[in-house]
Amino acid sequence: LGTFIIVIFGVGSVNTAVTTGAQAGLWQVAVVWGFGVTIAILCTAEASGAHLNPAVTLAFLLVRQEASFGCRGRNASIKALLYVVAQMAGAIIGGVVNLALFGETIAAFERMNNIERGANGSERSAMVFGEYYPNPGFSGSPFKAGDVSTFQAMCIEAWGTCVLCFVIFMLTHPRNPVLGEKNRPMVPYFIGFTVASLISLYAPLTQAGWNPARDFGPRLVAAAAGWGRIAIPGPRGGFWVYIVGPLIGGPIGAFLADAFAFASLPEKAEVRSGRRGSEEKHRTERKILQGEDSGPNHQRIAMKPRVQHV
């Protein structure tokens, strides 16, 4: 369900931007993407932990296995595989729904721009399903087809997913008290903001996938809908870039967050325990100073010299 929602909102915004010009500029598309991710997380977090992306699922499997899956080893791997199957199913269904809803506008766009579906150059319309490098919507201004190499595209996809997973693992780290328990519901919004920011930075280069299911599911739909080899394997055979890149970058970002970011801080439970002890001590001191407590701690605390604030 969550990946389906991402495809409906995110890939749907690409459809409207490319075929109708409804979104004025990249940032509007990026914002819709970000809110789509946020909505998907809010809808599925309680049921499944919001496993919406195979790269993020792999990162949790490798870095926070027991905390995320409630088990270890073979059972966790099976659970992760089932999540990925569900993600792919949701992405494919989302691609079919987008094709049904936008099919006529895509055909009109192709007719207006003399695009023959499945022929060279038809990635300009296929981009509303899968992703291409450089972004066909920016071709010629300033890019030409070979200006972004396959290796560079893979590195960009790895880097973007690395940043995304780093943020996810930082925001959900048990030693990160910055949001506090009351503000935990804001985590999906900050993840969505991160996705939107990354899209605004790197979409001109690779369309900013970061999610193998989001790309490959709709790409299969495009291949079946007439784009054929333009969808798979794609120009320069580069469809794998959007699978391999994120699967490399995601676990790296997760490892960096968990291994180094909060290594010197105590667990959040310890921090809370220490804070509660300090708060109880201060409450007791205030009661003694106000004459409300004459218990066994009174004499010991009263004997402590009071600090005068000048």
C-alpha positions as CSV (number, residue, x, y, z in Angstrom):
1,L,0.0,0.0,0.0
2,G,2.7,2.5,0.9
3,T,4.7,2.1,-2.3
4,F,1.5,2.2,-4.2
5,I,0.8,5.6,-2.6
6,I,4.3,6.8,-3.5
7,V,3.8,5.9,-7.1
8,I,0.3,7.5,-7.3
9,F,1.5,10.8,-5.8
10,G,5.1,11.0,-6.9
11,V,5.1,9.4,-10.3
12,G,1.7,10.9,-10.9
13,S,3.2,14.4,-10.4
14,V,5.8,13.5,-13.1
15,N,2.9,12.6,-15.4
16,T,1.1,15.9,-14.9
17,A,4.3,17.9,-15.1
18,V,5.6,16.3,-18.3
19,T,2.3,15.8,-20.3
20,T,0.3,18.8,-19.2
21,G,2.8,21.3,-17.7
22,A,0.6,21.6,-14.6
23,Q,3.6,21.8,-12.3
24,A,5.6,25.0,-12.9
25,G,9.2,24.0,-12.3
26,L,11.0,21.1,-10.6
27,W,10.3,22.2,-7.0
28,Q,6.6,21.8,-7.4
29,V,7.1,18.2,-8.5
30,A,9.6,17.6,-5.7
31,V,7.1,18.9,-3.1
32,V,4.4,16.6,-4.3
33,W,6.9,13.7,-4.1
34,G,7.8,14.7,-0.6
35,F,4.2,14.9,0.6
36,G,3.5,11.6,-1.1
37,V,6.3,9.9,0.8
38,T,5.0,11.5,4.1
39,I,1.5,10.3,3.5
40,A,2.7,6.8,2.6
41,I,4.7,6.6,5.9
42,L,1.8,7.9,8.0
43,C,-0.6,5.4,6.4
44,T,1.7,2.3,6.9
45,A,4.0,3.0,9.8
46,E,1.8,1.3,12.5
47,A,1.1,-1.7,10.3
48,S,4.5,-2.5,8.8
49,G,7.0,0.0,10.0
50,A,6.7,1.8,6.7
51,H,8.9,-0.5,4.6
52,L,8.3,1.3,1.3
53,N,11.7,1.1,-0.4
54,P,13.8,-2.0,-1.0
55,A,17.0,0.0,-0.4
56,V,15.7,1.1,3.0
57,T,14.5,-2.4,3.9
58,L,18.0,-3.8,3.0
59,A,19.6,-1.1,5.2
60,F,17.4,-2.0,8.2
61,L,18.1,-5.7,7.6
62,L,21.9,-5.1,7.6
63,V,22.1,-2.4,10.3
64,R,19.0,-2.7,12.6
65,Q,17.8,-6.1,12.0
66,E,16.2,-7.1,15.3
67,A,14.8,-3.7,16.1
68,S,13.1,-3.4,12.7
69,F,12.0,-7.0,12.0
70,G,11.6,-8.3,15.6
71,C,13.8,-11.3,14.7
72,R,17.2,-12.2,13.3
73,G,18.9,-14.3,10.7
74,R,16.8,-16.3,8.3
75,N,13.5,-15.2,9.7
76,A,14.4,-11.5,9.3
77,S,15.7,-12.2,5.7
78,I,12.4,-13.8,4.8
79,K,10.4,-11.0,6.3
80,A,12.5,-8.4,4.3
81,L,12.0,-10.4,1.1
82,L,8.2,-10.4,1.7
83,Y,8.4,-6.6,2.2
84,V,10.2,-6.2,-1.2
85,V,7.7,-8.4,-3.0
86,A,4.9,-6.3,-1.5
87,Q,6.7,-3.1,-2.5
88,M,7.1,-4.3,-6.1
89,A,3.4,-5.3,-6.3
90,G,2.4,-1.9,-5.0
91,A,4.6,-0.2,-7.5
92,I,3.3,-2.2,-10.5
93,I,-0.3,-1.6,-9.5
94,G,0.4,2.1,-9.1
95,G,2.0,2.2,-12.5
96,V,-1.1,0.5,-14.0
97,V,-3.4,3.0,-12.3
98,N,-1.3,5.9,-13.6
99,L,-1.4,4.5,-17.2
100,A,-5.2,4.1,-17.0
101,L,-5.6,7.7,-15.7
102,F,-3.0,9.5,-17.8
103,G,-3.0,7.3,-20.9
104,E,-4.8,9.8,-23.1
105,T,-2.7,12.8,-22.0
106,I,0.5,10.8,-22.6
107,A,-0.7,9.9,-26.1
108,A,-1.6,13.6,-26.8
109,F,1.9,14.6,-25.6
110,E,3.5,12.1,-27.9
111,R,1.4,13.3,-30.8
112,M,2.2,16.9,-30.2
113,N,5.9,16.2,-30.0
114,N,6.1,13.7,-32.9
115,I,7.2,10.9,-30.5
116,E,6.9,7.3,-31.7
117,R,6.4,5.1,-28.7
118,G,9.1,2.5,-28.4
119,A,11.5,4.3,-30.8
120,N,14.7,6.2,-29.9
121,G,13.7,9.4,-28.3
122,S,10.5,8.1,-26.7
123,E,12.1,8.2,-23.3
124,R,10.7,11.7,-23.2
125,S,7.3,10.1,-22.6
126,A,8.5,6.9,-20.9
127,M,10.0,9.1,-18.2
128,V,6.6,9.3,-16.7
129,F,7.0,5.7,-15.6
130,G,10.7,4.9,-15.2
131,E,13.8,7.1,-14.9
132,Y,16.5,8.1,-17.3
133,Y,19.9,9.8,-17.3
134,P,20.3,12.6,-18.0
135,N,16.7,13.6,-17.4
136,P,15.0,13.7,-20.8
137,G,13.0,16.7,-19.8
138,F,16.3,18.7,-19.6
139,S,18.0,17.2,-22.7
140,G,19.6,19.9,-24.9
141,S,19.4,22.5,-22.2
142,P,22.1,22.0,-21.1
143,F,22.4,18.2,-21.5
144,K,23.0,15.9,-24.3
145,A,22.4,12.2,-24.1
146,G,25.9,11.2,-23.2
147,D,26.7,14.0,-20.7
148,V,25.8,11.8,-17.7
149,S,27.6,8.4,-17.9
150,T,26.2,5.1,-16.6
151,F,28.7,5.0,-13.8
152,Q,28.1,8.6,-12.8
153,A,24.3,7.9,-12.8
154,M,24.8,4.9,-10.5
155,C,27.0,6.9,-8.2
156,I,24.4,9.7,-8.0
157,E,21.7,7.2,-7.2
158,A,23.9,5.6,-4.6
159,W,24.8,9.0,-3.1
160,G,21.2,10.2,-2.9
161,T,20.0,7.0,-1.3
162,C,22.9,7.2,1.1
163,V,21.8,10.7,2.2
164,L,18.2,9.6,2.5
165,C,19.0,6.5,4.7
166,F,21.4,8.6,6.8
167,V,18.6,11.0,7.6
168,I,16.1,8.2,8.3
169,F,18.5,6.4,10.6
170,M,19.5,9.6,12.3
171,L,15.9,10.7,13.0
172,T,14.9,7.3,14.3
173,H,18.2,6.6,16.3
174,P,17.5,5.6,19.9
175,R,20.2,8.0,21.1
176,N,18.8,11.0,19.2
177,P,16.7,13.1,21.7
178,V,16.4,16.2,19.4
179,L,12.7,15.6,18.5
180,G,11.6,14.2,21.8
181,E,8.6,11.8,22.2
182,K,6.0,14.5,21.6
183,N,7.5,15.5,18.2
184,R,8.1,11.9,16.9
185,P,5.0,12.3,14.6
186,M,7.1,14.9,12.7
187,V,9.6,12.3,11.5
188,P,7.6,11.3,8.4
189,Y,7.5,15.0,7.4
190,F,11.2,15.4,7.7
191,I,11.8,12.3,5.7
192,G,9.5,13.7,3.0
193,F,11.3,17.1,3.1
194,T,14.6,15.2,2.6
195,V,13.2,13.4,-0.5
196,A,11.9,16.7,-1.9
197,S,15.3,18.4,-1.4
198,L,17.2,15.5,-3.0
199,I,14.9,15.6,-6.0
200,S,15.3,19.3,-6.4
201,L,19.1,18.8,-6.4
202,Y,19.6,15.7,-8.6
203,A,16.5,15.2,-10.7
204,P,18.0,17.0,-13.7
205,L,20.8,14.4,-13.7
206,T,19.1,11.0,-13.1
207,Q,15.4,11.9,-12.2
208,A,16.4,11.1,-8.6
209,G,15.0,7.6,-8.0
210,W,16.3,6.5,-4.6
211,N,13.8,3.6,-4.7
212,P,14.3,0.4,-6.9
213,A,10.6,-0.5,-6.6
214,R,9.4,2.9,-7.5
215,D,11.4,2.7,-10.7
216,F,11.2,-0.9,-11.8
217,G,7.5,-1.5,-11.1
218,P,6.2,1.3,-13.3
219,R,9.1,0.5,-15.8
220,L,7.6,-3.0,-16.3
221,V,4.2,-1.4,-17.0
222,A,5.8,0.9,-19.6
223,A,7.5,-2.0,-21.3
224,A,4.2,-3.8,-21.6
225,A,2.4,-0.6,-22.8
226,G,4.5,-0.2,-25.9
227,W,7.8,1.4,-24.9
228,G,9.5,-2.0,-25.0
229,R,13.3,-1.7,-25.1
230,I,13.2,2.0,-24.2
231,A,11.8,0.9,-20.9
232,I,13.9,-2.3,-20.4
233,P,16.8,-2.3,-20.8
234,G,16.6,1.4,-21.6
235,P,19.1,3.6,-23.5
236,R,22.6,2.3,-22.9
237,G,21.1,-0.6,-21.1
238,G,21.0,1.5,-17.9
239,F,17.8,0.4,-16.1
240,W,20.0,-1.5,-13.5
241,V,21.4,1.9,-12.3
242,Y,18.2,2.6,-10.4
243,I,18.4,-0.8,-8.7
244,V,22.1,-1.3,-7.9
245,G,22.8,2.4,-7.0
246,P,20.2,2.6,-4.2
247,L,21.0,-0.9,-2.9
248,I,24.6,0.2,-2.4
249,G,24.0,3.7,-1.0
250,G,21.2,2.9,1.4
251,P,23.1,0.5,3.7
252,I,26.2,2.8,3.7
253,G,24.1,5.8,4.9
254,A,22.4,3.6,7.6
255,F,25.8,2.3,8.8
256,L,27.3,5.8,9.1
257,A,24.3,7.0,11.1
258,D,24.3,4.1,13.5
259,A,28.0,3.4,13.9
260,F,29.4,6.9,14.2
261,A,26.8,9.7,14.7
262,F,25.8,9.0,18.4
263,A,28.5,6.6,19.4
264,S,29.6,8.8,22.3
265,L,26.1,9.4,23.7
266,P,24.2,7.1,26.2
267,E,21.1,5.3,25.1
268,K,18.0,7.5,25.2
269,A,16.5,5.4,28.1
270,E,19.6,6.2,30.2
271,V,19.3,9.9,29.3
272,R,15.7,10.0,30.3
273,S,16.4,8.1,33.6
274,G,19.2,10.6,34.4
275,R,16.9,13.5,33.5
276,R,14.1,12.2,35.7
277,G,16.4,11.7,38.6
278,S,17.7,15.3,38.3
279,E,14.1,16.6,38.0
280,E,13.0,14.7,41.2
281,K,16.0,16.0,43.1
282,H,15.2,19.6,42.1
283,R,11.5,19.2,43.1
284,T,12.6,17.8,46.5
285,E,14.9,20.8,47.0
286,R,12.2,23.2,46.1
287,K,9.8,21.6,48.6
288,I,12.4,21.8,51.4
289,L,13.1,25.5,50.7
290,Q,9.4,26.2,50.8
291,G,8.9,24.3,54.1
292,E,6.8,21.5,52.5
293,D,9.1,18.6,53.2
294,S,10.7,17.5,56.4
295,G,11.6,14.0,55.4
296,P,14.9,12.2,55.7
297,N,16.5,14.1,52.8
298,H,15.8,17.4,54.4
299,Q,18.8,17.6,56.7
300,R,21.2,16.2,54.0
301,I,20.1,18.7,51.3
302,A,19.7,21.6,53.7
303,M,23.4,21.2,54.7
304,K,24.5,21.8,51.1
305,P,25.7,25.3,50.5
306,R,23.4,27.2,48.2
307,V,24.9,28.9,45.2
308,Q,24.2,32.5,44.9
309,H,23.5,33.9,41.4
310,V,24.8,37.4,40.9
